[in-house]
Amino acid sequence: MSKQKTKHLRTQVAPYEKSDTWHSVRQIINTIGPFVLLWVLAYYSLSVSYLLTLVIAAVAAGFLTRIFIIFHDCCHHSFFKNRKANKILGTITGIMTLFPYSQWQHSHSVHHASSGNLDKRGIGDIWVLTVNEYLASSFWVKLAYRLYRNPFVMFVLGPIFVFLLQNRFNRRGARWKERLNLYVTNVSIAGVVALLCYLIGWQAFLLVQLPIFMISGTLGVWLFYVQHTFEDSYFEESDEWEYVRAAVEGSSYYKLPKLLQWLTGNIGYHHVHHLSPRVPNYKLEAAHKNTDPLQHVPTITLKTSLESLKYKLWDEDKKKFVTYRDVRIHKDMPLQSKM
């Protein structure tokens, strides 16, 4: 996308940055309400069939993903006009999704400010090595990177580590208010779990909550991963890095079926979200459809998004993601063929 086309993009989406209180309240009702109902139904279905429980849990996981999008909007102060209201709801939905509001708000803000910047990797993003960095790494770093990028580790073990362990501890340098918010979140999570285990028993709690947690956790990590990991993504060093280009070229438009689009809170319009984080999730589609340049960004579908699993390293020369096999072939090429 040319500089001329990107120059006025942020101005063009500005009208969509204002939240609608009634729309936000309606989203709370049609998201949190059904999730609680589904959780209760999943519990009662245990006496009928665990297969039925798993089906209900899978649907509940979709609603929990949608709850995370509300949490996500609160972190950007885009769900309500009032900052305090965003923090209160963000903390509540953070308890439900196992994310400390203030801590994640900080790391996610860093992610938005540095996404696609090769010199500012490491906070709020997925570990990415360039081809040259990988080739120059030690055996142990390569092994760690390969394990990290393994689908089972990233999408199954990853959510367990991040949601249950990493999110329970303060980051280094956290201020008191951020620390306090994490303590409140942890105590609240422990209290809710203890209460439910007391009321229905720890076995029933795990049988219901565990599949909901695993499905929604895997889905959440997948959405974050796939919308920044596609072949012609965007990465540049600080001197060449541009915020708007990083937003619209380094964040994909994940074109999903309408039901999945609804359950994932329109986060498939990730290019719009990165361009302007203040646009609430329920206005992302309108911003996309009414801003012509945004309709010509990298687009992926359910089918084509699966290809992202093979992309492991960023090739700075070719400006695209490549596979381990691509790197191995390049490394083994005779010197003359490289010239």
N, C-alpha and C positions, 0 to 999 in steps of 0.2 A: 504494500500500500504506500503510495507516494506521500511525501510530507505535506503537499498541498491538500490532499484529501483528509489527512489526520489533523490538520491544523485547527479546524473548528469543531471537531467531533465532541469534545467535552462540553462545548457551548450548546450543541444541538441536543444533547441528552439532559441538560440541566433542568428543563421543565418537568422531567419525570422524577426528580429527586425528592419531592415533597411527599411525605407519608400521608395516608388517609386513615384517620383514627378509626372510623367505622369499619373500614376494610380490614384493618389490623385486628380489631376486636372479633370480627366475624371469622377471621382466620384462626384465632386462638380457639374459638368455640368449635369450628369444624375440624380441628386438628387434635387438640388435647382431649376434647370430649370423646371422640371415637377411640382414641388410643386407650383411655382408661376403661371404656366399655369392652374393647377387645381383650384387654388384659384380664378382666373379670370373666369374660366368656371362655378364654383359654383355660383359666383355672377350673371352671365348672366342667369343661370338656374333658378334663383328666379322668373323670369317672365314666366317660363314654368310650373314648378312643384317643390314644396319644397321637395317632396320625392326624386326627381332627385338631388336636391341640397344636401340632406343628403347622398346619395350614393357617389356623387363626393367628399363630405367633408370627408367621411370615407376613401376613397383612399388617399386624401390629407393628412390625419392624419398619414397614413402609411409612407408617404414621410417625414413628419415632424419628425417622430420617427427616420428615417434614418438620417435626418439632425442633430438630437441630438447625434447620434453615431459619426458623424464627429466632433461635438463640444467636445464630450467625448474624442476622439483621440487627439484633439488639447490640451486638458488639460493634457494629458500624454506626450505631445511633440512627438507623434508618427505619426502624419499625414503628417507633413513636416519635413525635416531635420533641417530647420532653426527655431529657437525658436520664433523669432519675427513674422515670417509668421504664426506660430501656434497661437500666441496670437491675431494677427489681425483677422484671420479667426475664431478663438474661440470666440472672442468678438462679431463678426457679427452673427455667428450661435447662440450665447448665447442670443442675442437680439431677434432672431427669435423664440427661444424656451423658452424665459423668464428666462434664467439662467445667473447670473453674472459670467463671466469667472474666474476671479482670486479667488473669494470667493469659488466657487464650486471646483476649482482645489485644494485648500487647504483641504477642508473637504473630498474630494474624495481620496486624497493622504493618509490622516489619515485612511480612511476606508481600503485601500489596505494594509497599514502597520499593521493593527490591526484586520482584519477580522477573526472571530473565536476565538479571545482572550477574555475570560470572564472578565479579569481584565481591559480591555480597550474598553468597550462598550460606546456608547453615541454620537460619532461624525461620521457623514456620513453613519450611518447604521440604520436599523429598530430596534425598541425597542424589546428586547428579555429578558424575565425573566426566571430564572431557576425554577424548581419545588419548591425547598426549599425557594427561595426568594419570590415566589408567596404565598406560604403557610404562610410565616412569615409577609406578608404585611398587612397593615390596609385595612379596608373595602373600603376606598376611593381610595387607590392605585390599589386595585383589580378592582374596577369599572372603573377607568381610563384606565387600561391595557386592560380590556375587550372591552371598547369602541374603543380604539386605534386599536385593532385587529379585530374589526368588519369589514367585507368586504365592506360595504357601506361607512364607515368612511375612511377606508384605500384607497380604489380605486376610490371613488367619491369625498368625502369631502377633502381627503388628497391632491390630486393634486391642488385643489383650494387653500387650505391653503399654501402649500409649494411654488407653482409657482407664485401665485398672491400676497401673503403676506410675507411669510418668506424670499423669495428671494429678496425682495425690501429693506431689512435692512442689515446693516453691522453687522458682528459678533463681539462679544466682543474681543478686542485685535487685531483687523485688522490693518495692516499697511497702510500708506497713499496711496501707489500705488493700493492696493486692494480696499480701499475705493473709490478712484478716478475711478477705473474701474466700480464699482457698480453704481456710479453717472452717468457715461457716458451711461451705459446700461439702467438705469431707464429713463434718459432724452430721449434717442433714442427710447425706447419703447413708451413713451408718445407721441413723435413726430410722429412716424409712425401711431399710433392709431388715433391721431388728424387729420393727413393728410387724412387717409382713410375715417374717418367719415365725413370730409369736402367734399371729392370727391363723395362718394356714399351714405352718410347718416348713422347715427349711427345704425338705425334699420337693414339695409342691412348688415352692418359690423358685428353686433352681430349674425344675422341669419347664416352667413357664418363661422365666426371665432369661435363661441361658440362650435358647434359640433366638429370642428377640434381640438380645445383645449381639450375638455373633452375626446374624444376618444384617442388622442395621450397621454394625461396625464395619463389616466387609464392604457393604454398599457405600458407606461414607468415605472410606479410604479409596475405593475404586473411583468414585466421582472426582475426588481431589486429584488422584493420580492421572486419570485418563484425560482430564481437561488441560493438562500442561505437558503431557507426554504423547506427542504425535509427531510424525516424521518432520514436517516443515514448521517446527515451533520457532521460538525466538529466544536467542541468548546472545548477549554482547557484553564486552567489557565496559566499565564505567564511562570511558571517554566516548563510546559510540552508543551507549544505551539511551533509549528514549521511552518515557513512560507510556505514551499513547500507543506506540508501536508494540511495546511489550504487552499491553493490554489486549489489543485487537489481533495481534499476530501470534502471541505466546499463550493465549487462552482460547480454547476452541468453542465453537457453537455445537453443543451435543444435542443433536436433533432426536428427541425421544418421542415415543408414542404418547398421546395426550394423558393417559392415566399415569404413566411413569413421570411425565413432566409435572403433573399436579403433585404427586407424592414427593417429588424431589424439589418442590418449591421453585420451579423455573431456573434452578441453578445451572441447567444446561446452557442458558444464555450467559455463559461465564465471561465472554468477551465484553459484554455490556457491564457486568458486575465489576470487572477489573478496571474498566474505563471510568466508571463512576460508582464507587461503593455505597454512595448515599441513596441510590435508587433502590426502593424496597422490592422484595422478591416478586410481588404481585404486579409490578410495573415494568419488569425486565422485558417481557415479551412485546409490550407496546413500544418500548424504546427501540427494540430491535427492528420491529416491522416498520416503524415510521422514520427510521434513519437509514437512508439508502446505503452509505458506505459499510454499515454494520452487517448488511446482508451478503457481503462478499468477503467474509472472513473464513478461516479454516473451519470446515464443517465435517463432523463425524456422526455416524449412526451407530445403533447397537451392534450391527455386523462389523463395520469398519473399525469400531473402537477396540475390538479384540486384537487388532494388529499391533496396538500399542504395547502389548505384553512382550513383543520381541525387541523393542527399542531399549537399549541399555546405556549407551554412551552418546555424548554430544560431540559431533565432529565440527570443530571450529573452522576448518577449511571449506567443508561442503555446506556448512550452515544447516545441518539437519541431524536428527537422531539416527544412529546406526546400531547394528547388532554386534554381538561378540564375533560372530562369523565374519562380518565385513572387516572388522579390525584384524582378525587373524589372516584373512586372505591378503589384505593390504600389507601386513607385516612380512608375509612370506613371499611377496612379489620380488622378482629379480630387480636389481637396481636400475637396469636399462628401461624396464617397462614402466618404472615410476617416473622417468624423466620425460 
